[in-house]
Amino acid sequence: MWKGNGLGGKQEAAIEGTGRELGGQGNWGLEDAPGLLARASLPIMFPWPLPLTSSALTLLLGALTSLFLWYCYRLGSQDMQALGVGSQAGGINGGPGGCPEAGRSGPRSCGEPGEGPGTEGLVSRRLRAYARRYSWAGMGRVRRAAQGGPGPGRGPGVLGIQRPGLLFLPDLPSAPFVPRDAQRHDVELLESSFPAILRDFGAVSWDFSGSTPLPRGWSSPLAPGCYQLLLYQAGRCQPSNCRRCPGAYRALRGLRSFMSANTFGNAGFSVLLPGARLEGCCGPTNARVRCHLGLKIPPGCELVVGGEPQCWAEGHCLLVDDSFLHTVAHNGSAEDGPRVVFIVDLWHPNVAGAERQALDFVFAPDP
């Protein structure tokens, strides 16, 4: 015989009641075990209200779900803003606004619209969208550039002759003129295409007097005496001009490092009349190198980049980093005729493939 102790609440009372029924005064024997086990299997009653607790948990889970959905909406909105604000990024003329060498003249940049903190934020958002879709691998320099890291003119001891107006990619070797060997394949291809490109210019040329309306395909000059006909403008092919210049277009299609897929990339004919001068300005980025193929170079023409003077030669290429302060002048007489060069924007040879892919995504032309 034993005493039924150690149980609490209703179960204890129920067992004690069973003991009274079975053996009286809470004493029982082994013969009463079946009835005791049946009573002990009664459901346990919790001391707190379970329905109220379930409602609180449901409300908490609902609130957490709402916060998660709101966060996802914010991320999606940023991606759409980064990818869809083409009207802002599309104004980033990676190339000439009026002349391939300069665009709108100015002391700091070559008339590249879309500069400033707003554009810097847009670049960062587009780069984050690219990284979410692909990877951050190999994006160290591009990430620092998008965040507005140290660049020319932003830190002590940096010369002020290199001031890219939009994107400065750090740790790139910088020199006003780039050696031909850095882009040997493209340089040799353009120079071998010199006769065909010169014939194309003869087919679209005019008297450049300014007294007649501009022929089809030629852009209005943003500087006196400076004209251009572009086959690619800000990363976009100009089909009608390409059809009129088949030799030049064929050469562009054979280039390995042509910036043909982002707004920094341009290609076309640049004409500078006698007496015209484009004062010092800087291009939008140091990630590109401009290749100048001389077509018609009269006496008295000069190109000064980063304080270093150079001159074109007919049938030969000159590689220029136009993020350096540069000036273009035609000091010849009217009888000498215009200076004509074919300009192509190439990737800087030290920009890696992963960086090129990211910059093509960030600075993609408007759809």
Solvent accessible surface area in square Angstrom, and as a share of the most:
residue,aa,sasa,rsa
1,M,169,0.75
2,W,124,0.43
3,K,116,0.49
4,G,15,0.15
5,N,109,0.56
6,G,80,0.77
7,L,80,0.40
8,G,53,0.51
9,G,62,0.60
10,K,159,0.67
11,Q,56,0.25
12,E,47,0.21
13,A,61,0.47
14,A,23,0.18
15,I,11,0.06
16,E,56,0.25
17,G,22,0.21
18,T,7,0.04
19,G,1,0.01
20,R,145,0.53
21,E,131,0.59
22,L,76,0.38
23,G,48,0.46
24,G,26,0.25
25,Q,154,0.68
26,G,6,0.06
27,N,70,0.36
28,W,10,0.04
29,G,7,0.07
30,L,137,0.68
31,E,139,0.62
32,D,18,0.09
33,A,38,0.29
34,P,96,0.60
35,G,30,0.29
36,L,33,0.16
37,L,124,0.62
38,A,67,0.52
39,R,100,0.36
40,A,45,0.35
41,S,90,0.58
42,L,79,0.39
43,P,105,0.66
44,I,125,0.64
45,M,141,0.63
46,F,122,0.51
47,P,124,0.78
48,W,130,0.46
49,P,85,0.53
50,L,98,0.49
51,P,104,0.66
52,L,124,0.62
53,T,57,0.33
54,S,54,0.35
55,S,59,0.38
56,A,59,0.46
57,L,102,0.51
58,T,91,0.53
59,L,136,0.67
60,L,100,0.50
61,L,115,0.57
62,G,37,0.36
63,A,53,0.41
64,L,97,0.48
65,T,74,0.43
66,S,68,0.44
67,L,114,0.57
68,F,125,0.52
69,L,110,0.55
70,W,151,0.53
71,Y,119,0.45
72,C,54,0.33
73,Y,149,0.57
74,R,116,0.42
75,L,59,0.29
76,G,34,0.32
77,S,43,0.28
78,Q,59,0.26
79,D,38,0.19
80,M,136,0.61
81,Q,89,0.40
82,A,1,0.00
83,L,72,0.36
84,G,56,0.54
85,V,25,0.14
86,G,10,0.10
87,S,102,0.65
88,Q,99,0.44
89,A,3,0.02
90,G,23,0.22
91,G,27,0.26
92,I,2,0.01
93,N,38,0.19
94,G,0,0.00
95,G,2,0.02
96,P,4,0.02
97,G,20,0.19
98,G,1,0.01
99,C,1,0.00
100,P,3,0.02
101,E,5,0.02
102,A,2,0.02
103,G,0,0.00
104,R,113,0.41
105,S,68,0.44
106,G,21,0.20
107,P,106,0.67
108,R,164,0.60
109,S,20,0.13
110,C,5,0.03
111,G,14,0.13
112,E,7,0.03
113,P,48,0.30
114,G,29,0.28
115,E,66,0.30
116,G,37,0.36
117,P,120,0.75
118,G,55,0.52
119,T,15,0.09
120,E,70,0.31
121,G,26,0.25
122,L,2,0.01
123,V,10,0.06
124,S,21,0.13
125,R,54,0.20
126,R,13,0.05
127,L,2,0.01
128,R,92,0.34
129,A,7,0.05
130,Y,10,0.04
131,A,9,0.07
132,R,113,0.41
133,R,144,0.52
134,Y,114,0.43
135,S,54,0.35
136,W,90,0.32
137,A,75,0.58
138,G,54,0.51
139,M,3,0.02
140,G,47,0.45
141,R,47,0.17
142,V,2,0.01
143,R,106,0.39
144,R,105,0.38
145,A,12,0.09
146,A,3,0.03
147,Q,116,0.52
148,G,24,0.23
149,G,20,0.20
150,P,108,0.68
151,G,6,0.06
152,P,16,0.10
153,G,56,0.54
154,R,136,0.50
155,G,27,0.26
156,P,136,0.85
157,G,90,0.87
158,V,70,0.40
159,L,133,0.66
160,G,30,0.29
161,I,59,0.30
162,Q,14,0.06
163,R,89,0.32
164,P,20,0.12
165,G,24,0.23
166,L,29,0.15
167,L,5,0.02
168,F,37,0.15
169,L,0,0.00
170,P,13,0.08
171,D,101,0.52
172,L,14,0.07
173,P,80,0.50
174,S,57,0.37
175,A,44,0.34
176,P,15,0.10
177,F,32,0.13
178,V,21,0.12
179,P,94,0.59
180,R,102,0.37
181,D,96,0.49
182,A,38,0.30
183,Q,18,0.08
184,R,128,0.47
185,H,68,0.31
186,D,2,0.01
187,V,1,0.01
188,E,86,0.38
189,L,52,0.26
190,L,0,0.00
191,E,35,0.16
192,S,82,0.53
193,S,19,0.12
194,F,43,0.18
195,P,70,0.44
196,A,22,0.17
197,I,0,0.00
198,L,55,0.27
199,R,163,0.60
200,D,11,0.06
201,F,4,0.02
202,G,53,0.51
203,A,79,0.62
204,V,6,0.03
205,S,44,0.28
206,W,40,0.14
207,D,99,0.51
208,F,11,0.04
209,S,67,0.43
210,G,50,0.48
211,S,96,0.62
212,T,70,0.41
213,P,122,0.77
214,L,62,0.31
215,P,41,0.26
216,R,160,0.58
217,G,30,0.29
218,W,15,0.05
219,S,34,0.22
220,S,74,0.48
221,P,50,0.31
222,L,85,0.42
223,A,12,0.09
224,P,124,0.78
225,G,17,0.16
226,C,1,0.00
227,Y,18,0.07
228,Q,2,0.01
229,L,0,0.00
230,L,6,0.03
231,L,0,0.00
232,Y,16,0.06
233,Q,66,0.29
234,A,13,0.10
235,G,9,0.09
236,R,101,0.37
237,C,52,0.31
238,Q,50,0.22
239,P,78,0.49
240,S,43,0.28
241,N,10,0.05
242,C,8,0.05
243,R,174,0.64
244,R,59,0.22
245,C,0,0.00
246,P,67,0.42
247,G,7,0.06
248,A,0,0.00
249,Y,67,0.26
250,R,160,0.58
251,A,4,0.03
252,L,5,0.03
253,R,165,0.60
254,G,37,0.36
255,L,19,0.09
256,R,185,0.68
257,S,6,0.04
258,F,23,0.10
259,M,1,0.00
260,S,45,0.29
261,A,52,0.40
262,N,0,0.00
263,T,2,0.01
264,F,0,0.00
265,G,0,0.00
266,N,3,0.02
267,A,1,0.01
268,G,1,0.01
269,F,0,0.00
270,S,0,0.00
271,V,0,0.00
272,L,0,0.00
273,L,35,0.17
274,P,40,0.25
275,G,64,0.61
276,A,11,0.09
277,R,129,0.47
278,L,2,0.01
279,E,96,0.43
280,G,19,0.19
281,C,0,0.00
282,C,0,0.00
283,G,0,0.00
284,P,0,0.00
285,T,0,0.00
286,N,2,0.01
287,A,0,0.00
288,R,1,0.01
289,V,0,0.00
290,R,4,0.02
291,C,0,0.00
292,H,4,0.02
293,L,0,0.00
294,G,0,0.00
295,L,2,0.01
296,K,90,0.38
297,I,28,0.14
298,P,17,0.10
299,P,98,0.62
300,G,41,0.39
301,C,7,0.04
302,E,68,0.30
303,L,2,0.01
304,V,44,0.25
305,V,0,0.00
306,G,13,0.12
307,G,63,0.61
308,E,82,0.37
309,P,87,0.55
310,Q,77,0.34
311,C,68,0.41
312,W,11,0.04
313,A,49,0.38
314,E,94,0.42
315,G,14,0.13
316,H,102,0.45
317,C,8,0.05
318,L,32,0.16
319,L,2,0.01
320,V,3,0.02
321,D,2,0.01
322,D,4,0.02
323,S,0,0.00
324,F,12,0.05
325,L,66,0.33
326,H,7,0.03
327,T,23,0.14
328,V,1,0.00
329,A,3,0.02
330,H,1,0.00
331,N,100,0.51
332,G,18,0.17
333,S,56,0.36
334,A,86,0.67
335,E,153,0.69
336,D,56,0.29
337,G,20,0.19
338,P,38,0.24
339,R,0,0.00
340,V,0,0.00
341,V,0,0.00
342,F,0,0.00
343,I,2,0.01
344,V,0,0.00
345,D,0,0.00
346,L,0,0.00
347,W,14,0.05
348,H,8,0.03
349,P,47,0.30
350,N,75,0.39
351,V,4,0.02
352,A,53,0.41
353,G,54,0.52
354,A,46,0.36
355,E,8,0.04
356,R,58,0.21
357,Q,93,0.41
358,A,0,0.00
359,L,1,0.01
360,D,38,0.20
361,F,38,0.16
362,V,2,0.01
363,F,2,0.01
364,A,37,0.29
365,P,34,0.21
366,D,44,0.23
367,P,161,1.01
